[in-house]
Amino acid sequence: MIIRKAANEDVVMIRQLWREIFGDSYKYIDFFLEKRYNSNDCFVCCDNENVVAMLHALPCKFVSDGK
């Protein structure tokens, strides 16, 4: 197995894996992939050529006590 940054060609397998694991609707998954997905923020674990796990490391701001 290998862990690497996602590539554009991984989106089909990411979509299928998400549906299989979380059971979300394709409408919801597609919304996320169209609006928030960025291959630079996604890491995949591949067994041969198949995506078997993924991590979306979305950038965000952390606010604590109004700071």
C-alpha positions as CSV (number, residue, x, y, z in Angstrom):
1,M,0.0,0.0,0.0
2,I,1.0,3.6,-0.6
3,I,-0.2,6.9,0.8
4,R,0.0,9.9,-1.6
5,K,-1.7,13.1,-2.5
6,A,-4.9,12.6,-4.5
7,A,-4.8,13.1,-8.2
8,N,-7.7,14.2,-10.4
9,E,-8.1,10.7,-11.8
10,D,-8.8,9.4,-8.2
11,V,-12.1,11.3,-7.9
12,V,-14.2,8.5,-9.3
13,M,-12.8,6.0,-6.7
14,I,-13.1,8.7,-3.9
15,R,-16.8,9.1,-4.8
16,Q,-17.4,5.4,-4.8
17,L,-15.5,4.8,-1.5
18,W,-17.4,7.7,0.2
19,R,-20.7,6.3,-0.8
20,E,-19.8,2.8,0.3
21,I,-18.4,3.8,3.7
22,F,-20.7,6.7,4.7
23,G,-23.8,6.0,2.7
24,D,-24.3,9.6,1.7
25,S,-26.4,10.5,-1.3
26,Y,-24.5,11.1,-4.6
27,K,-26.1,14.6,-4.6
28,Y,-24.3,15.4,-1.3
29,I,-21.0,13.7,-2.3
30,D,-21.0,15.6,-5.7
31,F,-21.7,18.9,-3.9
32,F,-18.7,18.4,-1.7
33,L,-16.5,17.3,-4.6
34,E,-17.6,20.3,-6.7
35,K,-17.5,23.0,-4.0
36,R,-14.8,21.9,-1.5
37,Y,-12.6,19.2,-2.9
38,N,-9.1,20.1,-3.8
39,S,-6.6,17.4,-4.7
40,N,-3.9,19.3,-2.8
41,D,-5.9,18.9,0.4
42,C,-6.7,15.2,-0.1
43,F,-4.5,12.2,0.6
44,V,-5.4,8.6,-0.5
45,C,-4.1,5.2,0.5
46,C,-4.0,2.9,-2.5
47,D,-3.7,-0.9,-2.7
48,N,-2.4,-1.4,-6.1
49,E,-4.4,1.1,-8.1
50,N,-7.5,1.1,-5.9
51,V,-8.2,3.9,-3.4
52,V,-9.0,2.1,-0.1
53,A,-8.9,5.1,2.3
54,M,-8.9,8.9,2.1
55,L,-8.2,11.9,4.2
56,H,-9.6,15.4,3.4
57,A,-7.3,17.9,5.2
58,L,-9.5,21.0,4.6
59,P,-7.9,24.3,5.5
60,C,-9.7,26.2,8.2
61,K,-9.2,28.9,10.8
62,F,-9.3,28.1,14.5
63,V,-10.8,30.7,16.8
64,S,-10.4,30.5,20.6
65,D,-11.8,33.0,23.0
66,G,-12.6,35.4,20.1
67,K,-9.0,35.4,19.0
